Amino acid sequence: MGAPHSDPLDTTLEEVQRTLGVDLLAPWLLCQAAARAGAIVNITSVHEEISLPGSAAYDAAKAALRSLTRTLALELAGRGVRLNTVAPGLIETPLTANRIHDPQRAGHDRRQIPMHRPGRPQELVNAALFLASDEASQSPAAAASSMALMRNLGGA
């Protein structure tokens, strides 16, 4: 859904419910539906750990999804179900195009990213595919390691 920027005192209950519905409850329900065997990869965000002004509901939802994923990974590992998270930073999409191409914000953002560029959608997909693959089958609860790997996503 993306982090809406709003004053927490002006954020309506409906806005909070929508954010939690999209960014926490929907993944929860999908985990329940898919958690019979195999692997589940939830997409969180650097906002699970790095809070920014104006994104309280989004940050809270992403942090809760990280916690949910870790807990379900522990609870379902005995059933052969693996759960992981990928927590990307800024990803180049149509929703982030204005931010990425804004000269004032772009320089600041690039300095915060180790590779000095936004991540590409395919890089996020590749990370999720790896975590869902048999190559990652010894990672029943790799939320912490995958999060560290993807923080401020960048590549060569």
C-alpha positions in Angstrom: 0.0 0.0 0.0 2.9 2.4 0.7 3.4 4.7 3.6 0.9 7.5 3.6 2.2 10.6 5.1 -0.3 12.1 7.5 -0.4 13.7 10.9 -1.2 10.9 13.4 -3.6 13.2 15.2 -5.6 13.8 11.9 -5.5 10.1 10.7 -9.0 8.7 10.7 -9.9 5.3 12.1 -10.9 4.3 8.6 -7.4 5.2 7.3 -5.8 3.1 10.1 -8.1 0.2 9.5 -7.5 0.3 5.7 -3.7 0.3 6.3 -3.8 -2.5 8.8 -6.2 -4.5 6.5 -3.9 -4.3 3.5 -0.5 -4.5 5.3 -1.3 -6.9 8.1 -4.6 -8.6 8.0 -4.5 -9.6 4.3 -1.1 -11.3 4.7 -2.3 -13.0 7.9 -5.3 -14.5 6.0 -3.1 -15.5 3.1 -0.7 -17.2 5.5 -3.6 -19.2 7.0 -4.8 -20.2 3.5 -1.3 -21.2 2.3 0.2 -22.7 5.5 -0.2 -26.4 4.7 3.2 -27.0 3.3 6.0 -25.3 1.5 7.2 -21.7 1.9 5.6 -18.3 2.5 7.4 -15.0 1.9 5.9 -11.9 3.3 7.0 -8.5 2.0 7.4 -6.1 4.9 9.5 -2.9 4.6 12.4 -1.1 6.2 9.5 0.6 8.0 9.2 -2.5 10.1 12.2 -1.2 12.0 12.9 2.4 10.8 10.0 4.7 11.6 9.4 7.9 9.8 7.2 10.8 10.7 3.8 10.6 9.0 3.6 6.9 8.6 2.6 5.6 12.0 -0.1 3.1 10.9 2.1 1.8 8.0 5.1 1.4 10.2 3.1 -0.4 12.9 1.5 -2.7 10.3 4.9 -3.7 8.8 6.5 -4.3 12.2 3.5 -6.4 13.2 3.8 -8.4 10.0 7.4 -9.1 10.7 6.5 -10.3 14.2 3.6 -12.4 12.8 5.9 -14.0 10.3 8.5 -14.9 12.9 5.9 -16.4 15.2 4.2 -18.4 12.5 7.7 -19.6 11.3 8.3 -21.1 14.7 4.8 -22.5 15.1 4.6 -24.1 11.6 8.2 -25.3 11.2 7.3 -28.7 12.5 4.7 -29.0 9.8 7.3 -28.3 7.1 6.1 -24.8 6.5 8.8 -22.1 6.1 8.0 -18.4 6.5 10.4 -15.5 5.7 10.2 -11.8 5.2 11.8 -9.5 2.7 12.1 -5.9 3.9 13.0 -3.7 1.0 13.9 -0.1 1.1 13.0 2.3 -1.7 12.0 0.3 -4.8 11.7 1.9 -8.3 8.0 1.6 -9.2 5.4 3.9 -10.7 4.3 4.8 -7.1 7.8 6.0 -6.2 8.7 7.7 -9.5 8.0 11.2 -8.3 10.1 10.7 -5.2 13.0 9.1 -7.1 13.0 11.8 -9.8 12.7 14.7 -7.3 16.2 16.3 -7.3 15.9 17.4 -3.6 14.8 14.0 -2.3 16.7 11.8 -4.7 20.1 12.9 -3.4 19.2 12.3 0.2 17.6 8.9 -0.6 20.6 7.7 -2.6 23.0 8.6 0.3 20.9 6.4 2.6 21.1 3.4 0.3 24.4 1.5 0.4 24.3 0.9 -3.4 23.3 4.6 -3.9 20.2 3.7 -6.0 16.7 2.5 -5.5 16.1 -1.2 -5.7 14.5 -2.7 -8.8 11.3 -4.8 -8.6 13.0 -7.8 -10.1 15.6 -7.8 -7.3 12.8 -8.0 -4.8 11.2 -10.8 -6.8 14.5 -12.7 -7.0 15.0 -12.5 -3.2 11.5 -13.8 -2.6 11.9 -16.6 -5.1 15.2 -17.6 -3.4 13.6 -17.7 0.0 10.7 -19.8 -1.4 13.0 -22.2 -3.2 14.5 -25.5 -2.1 17.9 -23.7 -1.9 16.6 -21.9 1.2 14.9 -25.0 2.7 17.2 -24.9 5.8 15.8 -21.5 6.6 12.6 -22.1 8.6 12.6 -18.7 10.2 15.1 -16.5 8.3 13.1 -13.3 8.8 16.1 -11.6 10.5 18.7 -12.7 8.0 16.5 -11.9 5.0 15.6 -8.5 6.5 19.2 -7.6 6.9 20.0 -8.8 3.4 17.3 -6.6 1.9 17.5 -3.5 4.0 18.1 -0.6 1.6 18.0 -2.9 -1.3 20.7 -2.3 -3.8 22.8 -4.2 -6.2 25.6 -3.8 -8.7 
